[in-house]
């Protein structure tokens, strides 16, 4: 398992946090997600054999935010 912080730009409210959290938790291989509006990031625990950080960034960008590993 790998723990990765992903920087996220564009979140402005708790609904944004909930959207990002839900989208990441739907991904195979993701075991834990903590999204911080204040810190503008997500801390994600995932299995690198199943999903990559690049894929997680794409998931976040697909719902309308900018993200970087």
C-alpha positions in Angstrom: 0.0 0.0 0.0 1.1 3.5 -0.8 0.1 6.8 0.9 0.1 9.7 -1.5 -0.8 13.4 -1.1 -2.5 14.8 -4.1 -2.7 18.6 -4.5 -6.2 19.8 -5.6 -7.1 23.3 -6.9 -10.7 24.5 -7.3 -12.4 23.2 -4.2 -14.4 25.8 -2.5 -16.9 24.1 -0.2 -17.8 20.9 1.7 -19.7 19.6 -1.4 -16.5 19.8 -3.4 -14.8 17.7 -0.6 -17.6 15.2 -0.7 -17.5 14.9 -4.5 -13.7 14.3 -4.6 -13.9 11.8 -1.7 -16.7 9.8 -3.3 -14.9 9.8 -6.7 -11.7 8.5 -5.2 -13.3 5.9 -3.0 -15.0 4.4 -6.1 -11.7 3.5 -7.6 -10.5 -0.1 -7.3 -7.4 -0.4 -5.1 -8.2 2.7 -2.9 -8.5 1.8 0.7 -8.6 5.2 2.4 -9.3 8.9 1.4 -9.0 12.1 3.5 -9.7 15.3 1.6 -8.8 18.6 3.2 -10.5 21.8 1.9 -8.2 23.9 4.1 -4.9 22.3 2.8 -6.2 21.9 -0.7 -5.2 18.2 -0.9 -6.2 14.6 -0.6 -4.3 11.9 1.2 -5.0 8.6 -0.5 -4.0 5.1 0.5 -4.0 2.8 -2.4 -2.6 -0.4 -3.9 0.0 0.6 -6.6 -0.6 -2.8 -8.3 -4.2 -1.9 -8.9 -4.3 1.9 -9.5 -1.7 4.6 -10.1 -1.4 8.2 -8.8 -1.9 9.4 -12.4 -5.2 7.6 -12.6 -6.3 9.1 -9.3 -5.4 12.6 -10.6 -7.4 11.9 -13.8 -10.4 10.9 -11.7 -10.2 14.2 -9.8 -9.8 16.2 -13.0 -12.7 14.4 -14.6 -15.0 15.9 -12.0 -13.8 19.4 -12.6 -10.8 20.1 -10.4 -7.1 20.5 -11.1 -4.9 17.9 -9.4 -1.2 17.0 -9.1 0.7 14.1 -7.5 
